[in-house]
Amino acid sequence: MVPDGRLTSARAESTEAEERRRRQQAYAGLHWKIQPQRSNEAALLHRGDCGTYPVQGGFIDREDALLALSMPEVEPCEVCRPETGLCQG
């Protein structure tokens, strides 16, 4: 049997981990990321929480995302459609 103190501590750690994950997910949803160019394909701009390019970190802000989309070698991801979030000023 697990003593109550350890059980309470384990629950608190689990709750903290879940809250940390939620904060990270919310942050990613408000930022963007660039998938580097591969061979003859354009680089892709994704929303920070896009599952097709699940890289953690390396996020860029709205201004940099707008700049990236203005470049001919960067295209928006057709799955997460990052340009829709950028248009909402």
Secondary structure, DSSP 8 states (H G I E B T S, - for coil): ---HHHHHHHHHHHHHHHHHHHHHHHHHHTSEEEE---TTS-EEEEETT-TTS---S--B-HHHHHHHHTSTTEEE-TTT-HHHHHTT-
